[in-house]
Amino acid sequence: MNPLWPLGLRLFLIGAPLAWLALFFGLPFAMALVISFGSPSGGAPPFRLDSPGLAAWRLLVEDPVYADALVSSLVMAGSATAIAAAIGYPMAYAIARAPTRRRNLLLVLVMLPFWTSFLVRIYAWTALLRPTGLINGALEALGLIDAPLALIDNGFAVQLGLVYVYLPFMVLPLYASIEKLDPALEEVAADLGARPAAIFLTVTLPLTLPGLAAGALLMFIPASAEFIVPEMLGGPDANLLGRAIWNEFFSNRDWPATAALAIAVVALLAGPILLFQRLEARR
C-alpha cells in the first residue's frame, strides 16, 4: 500500500475488508462455535445453552457415521481434483498457447457453464445418466449393451458431477500461470536436446506449480463439502460431509451437532490453505 496515501484512506482500505470478514464470517463462526457447546432441544430455537458441554463434539468422535463421511468426502474430493488436474492442465496449456485472438473465446467457453444455474446443470446430468436416459438409450440403440448401465446413484456419478462442476476452477488458475510462462524457456530446453516430456517435467510443471496448487485448493475445498452433487447423483449411500450437515440440521434438528461438524470442516479445510500460503511465502 502506498505510504503517501492519506491515513484515513489507508485505514479504510484495510478496515473495510476486515469489517466485512468479521461481520459475515467471524460473527457467524463465533455463533456456531457457541451453539456447538449446547444441547439439542425440541423448542425454538432447537438448542439450549443453560448447561454447556462437549456432547456434540464427543458425538463427532464416537459416531462412525461422521468419520465415514469425512473419509468419503476427502477421498471423493481428492480423486476428483486429481482427475480435474489431468483434464484441466492440457486445456489450460492449449488456451495459453492459442493465438491471441482465440484466447478470449476459449476462456468464455470454459466459463460458459457458470451462466447456467448450478441446480439445472446437475439435474441435466440426472437425465443423461439414469437407466432410461440419453446415454443408456443411445448405447442400447447401437447394440452395445443389453441392459442399462448403472451410471447414477453411485460414486462414479458423484465423481463425474464434481469434475464437471468445478473444472473451471482448475483451468483458470492454471491458464493464468501458464500464460505468464515465457515460451522461450521451453524453446531453450528443446534446443539443448530435451525431449517434450523432459521439458514438461523440468521446466513447465515446476514453474506452473503455484497455478496448479491454487486450482487444486479452489476445487478441493468446495468439493469436499458439496451437497447438491452427492444428493442428486450419489443416491442414498453417498454419505458425504455436505449431506451429513444437512441431515443433522434439517432432519434431526440437532443444531449443536451441526455446528460442531461445520466448525470441524472449516478447521480441516483451513489446513491446506495455510500450507499453501506458507509455501508461497517461502517461494
C-alpha positions in Angstrom: 0.0 0.0 0.0 1.4 3.4 -1.0 2.6 5.2 2.2 1.9 8.6 0.5 -1.9 7.9 0.6 -3.8 9.8 3.3 -4.0 7.9 6.6 -7.8 7.9 6.5 -7.8 6.2 3.1 -5.3 3.6 4.2 -7.3 2.8 7.3 -10.5 2.5 5.2 -8.8 0.2 2.7 -7.6 -2.0 5.5 -10.6 -1.8 7.8 -13.3 -2.3 5.2 -12.3 -5.9 4.3 -11.6 -6.7 7.9 -15.0 -5.5 8.9 -16.7 -7.4 6.1 -14.9 -10.6 7.2 -15.7 -10.0 10.9 -19.4 -9.4 10.1 -20.1 -12.2 7.6 -17.5 -14.8 8.7 -16.2 -14.1 12.2 -19.6 -13.4 13.8 -21.4 -16.5 12.2 -18.4 -18.7 13.1 -18.5 -17.4 16.7 -22.2 -18.1 16.9 -21.7 -21.6 15.5 -18.9 -22.2 18.0 -21.2 -21.2 20.9 -24.0 -23.4 19.7 -21.7 -26.4 19.3 -21.3 -26.5 23.1 -25.1 -26.5 23.7 -27.5 -29.4 23.8 -30.4 -30.2 21.4 -33.9 -29.1 22.4 -37.4 -29.6 21.0 -38.2 -25.9 21.4 -37.4 -22.9 19.4 -34.5 -22.4 18.9 -33.8 -26.2 18.9 -30.8 -25.9 21.3 -30.1 -25.0 24.9 -27.1 -23.2 26.4 -28.0 -23.4 30.0 -25.6 -26.2 30.6 -22.7 -26.0 28.1 -20.9 -29.3 27.4 -19.0 -31.3 24.8 -21.7 -33.7 23.9 -21.8 -32.6 20.3 -18.1 -32.8 19.9 -18.0 -36.3 21.6 -20.6 -37.4 19.1 -18.4 -36.4 16.2 -15.6 -38.6 17.6 -17.6 -41.6 18.8 -20.2 -41.9 16.0 -18.6 -43.7 13.0 -21.0 -42.1 10.6 -19.1 -38.8 10.8 -15.7 -40.5 10.3 -17.1 -42.3 7.3 -18.5 -39.1 5.9 -15.2 -37.3 6.4 -13.1 -40.1 4.8 -15.5 -40.4 1.9 -15.6 -36.7 1.3 -11.8 -36.3 1.3 -11.3 -39.3 -1.0 -14.0 -38.2 -3.3 -12.8 -34.6 -3.4 -9.2 -35.6 -3.7 -9.7 -38.0 -6.6 -12.0 -35.5 -8.4 -9.3 -32.9 -8.0 -6.7 -35.2 -9.5 -8.9 -36.0 -12.4 -9.7 -32.3 -13.0 -6.0 -31.5 -12.9 -5.3 -34.2 -15.5 -8.0 -32.8 -17.7 -7.6 -29.1 -16.9 -3.8 -28.8 -17.4 -3.9 -29.7 -21.2 -6.9 -27.4 -21.6 -5.2 -24.5 -19.9 -2.0 -25.1 -21.8 -3.8 -25.2 -25.1 -5.7 -22.0 -24.3 -2.5 -20.2 -23.1 -0.6 -21.2 -26.3 -3.5 -20.5 -28.7 -3.4 -17.4 -30.9 -4.3 -14.2 -29.0 -7.5 -13.6 -31.0 -8.9 -17.0 -29.9 -8.0 -17.0 -26.2 -10.9 -14.9 -25.1 -13.3 -17.1 -27.0 -11.8 -20.2 -25.4 -11.9 -18.7 -21.9 -15.6 -17.8 -22.5 -16.3 -21.4 -23.4 -14.7 -22.5 -20.2 -16.7 -20.1 -18.1 -19.9 -20.6 -20.1 -21.4 -23.3 -17.7 -21.4 -20.6 -14.9 -24.1 -18.7 -16.8 -26.5 -21.6 -16.1 -28.0 -22.4 -12.8 -25.9 -24.9 -10.8 -29.0 -27.0 -9.9 -30.2 -27.1 -13.6 -26.8 -28.4 -14.7 -26.8 -31.2 -12.2 -30.4 -32.1 -12.9 -29.4 -32.3 -16.6 -26.8 -35.0 -15.7 -29.5 -37.0 -13.9 -31.5 -37.0 -17.2 -28.4 -38.2 -19.1 -27.2 -40.9 -16.6 -30.4 -42.5 -15.4 -31.3 -46.0 -16.8 -33.8 -44.5 -19.2 -31.6 -41.6 -20.0 -30.0 -40.4 -23.2 -26.6 -42.3 -22.7 -28.1 -45.7 -21.9 -30.7 -45.2 -24.7 -28.1 -44.4 -27.2 -25.9 -47.4 -26.2 -28.9 -49.8 -26.4 -29.9 -48.4 -29.8 -26.4 -49.0 -31.1 -26.5 -52.6 -29.7 -23.5 -52.0 -27.4 -25.3 -53.0 -24.3 -28.3 -55.3 -23.5 -29.3 -53.8 -20.2 -28.9 -50.2 -18.8 -25.6 -49.4 -17.2 -25.5 -48.2 -13.6 -24.4 -44.7 -14.3 -26.2 -42.9 -11.5 -26.6 -43.3 -7.7 -23.0 -44.3 -7.2 -19.5 -42.9 -6.7 -18.9 -42.7 -10.5 -21.8 -40.2 -10.9 -20.6 -38.1 -8.0 -17.0 -38.0 -9.4 -18.4 -37.0 -12.8 -20.5 -34.3 -11.3 -17.7 -32.9 -9.2 -15.3 -32.8 -12.1 -17.8 -31.2 -14.4 -18.9 -28.6 -11.9 -15.5 -27.5 -10.6 -13.3 -28.0 -13.7 -13.3 -24.2 -14.5 -11.8 -23.6 -11.0 -8.9 -25.7 -12.1 -8.5 -24.4 -15.6 -8.5 -20.7 -14.9 -5.6 -20.5 -12.3 -3.6 -22.9 -14.5 -4.2 -20.7 -17.5 -3.1 -17.6 -15.6 0.1 -19.4 -14.5 0.9 -20.9 -17.9 0.2 -17.7 -19.8 2.9 -15.9 -17.7 5.4 -18.6 -18.6 7.9 -17.4 -21.2 7.8 -19.8 -24.2 11.4 -19.1 -24.8 12.3 -21.2 -21.7 10.8 -24.3 -23.4 12.4 -23.4 -26.7 15.8 -23.2 -25.0 15.3 -26.6 -23.3 14.4 -28.1 -26.7 17.5 -26.5 -28.3 19.6 -28.2 -25.6 18.2 -31.6 -26.6 15.5 -32.1 -24.0 12.5 -34.2 -25.1 9.0 -32.9 -24.7 8.4 -35.0 -21.6 11.6 -33.7 -20.0 10.7 -30.1 -20.9 7.4 -30.5 -19.2 8.7 -32.2 -16.1 11.8 -29.9 -15.6 10.6 -26.5 -17.0 6.8 -26.2 -17.5 5.5 -28.1 -14.5 7.8 -26.6 -11.8 7.2 -23.0 -13.0 3.4 -23.5 -13.0 3.0 -25.4 -9.7 1.6 -22.3 -8.0 -1.3 -22.2 -10.5 -1.8 -26.0 -10.1 -1.8 -25.6 -6.3 -4.3 -22.7 -6.5 -6.6 -24.6 -8.8 -6.4 -27.7 -6.6 -7.4 -25.7 -3.5 -10.2 -23.8 -5.3 -11.6 -27.2 -6.3 -10.9 -29.4 -3.4 -12.3 -27.1 -0.7 -15.8 -26.7 -2.1 -15.9 -30.2 -3.5 -15.2 -31.8 -0.1 -18.3 -30.2 1.4 -20.5 -30.4 -1.6 -24.2 -31.3 -1.0 -26.1 -31.0 -4.3 -23.9 -33.2 -6.4 -24.0 -36.3 -4.0 -27.6 -35.6 -3.2 -28.8 -35.7 -6.8 -26.2 -38.1 -8.3 -24.9 -40.2 -5.5 -28.1 -41.9 -4.2 -28.9 -42.8 -0.6 -25.5 -44.4 0.0 -23.5 -41.2 -0.7 -22.5 -40.3 2.9 -20.5 -37.1 2.5 -20.0 -34.2 4.7 -22.4 -31.9 3.0 -25.2 -34.4 3.3 -24.3 -35.1 7.0 -24.6 -31.4 7.8 -27.9 -31.2 6.0 -29.3 -34.2 7.8 -28.3 -33.0 11.2 -29.7 -29.6 10.7 -33.0 -30.3 8.8 -33.8 -33.9 9.6 -32.5 -34.4 13.1 -32.7 -30.7 14.1 -29.6 -31.2 16.2 -28.1 -27.8 15.9 -25.2 -28.4 18.3 -24.0 -31.4 16.3 -24.5 -29.4 13.1 -22.4 -26.5 14.4 -19.7 -28.8 15.7 -19.5 -30.6 12.3 -19.4 -27.4 10.4 -16.6 -25.9 12.5 -14.7 -29.2 12.2 -14.9 -29.0 8.4 -13.7 -25.4 8.4 -10.8 -26.2 10.6 -9.9 -29.2 8.5 -10.0 -27.2 5.2 -8.1 -24.4 6.7 -5.0 -26.6 6.9 -4.4 -26.8 3.1 -4.9 -23.1 2.8 -2.3 -22.3 5.5 0.1 -24.8 4.0 -0.2 -23.2 0.5 0.3 -19.7 2.0 3.4 -20.9 3.8 4.9 -22.5 0.7 4.1 -19.3 -1.3 5.8 -17.2 1.3 8.9 -19.4 1.1 9.0 -19.0 -2.7 
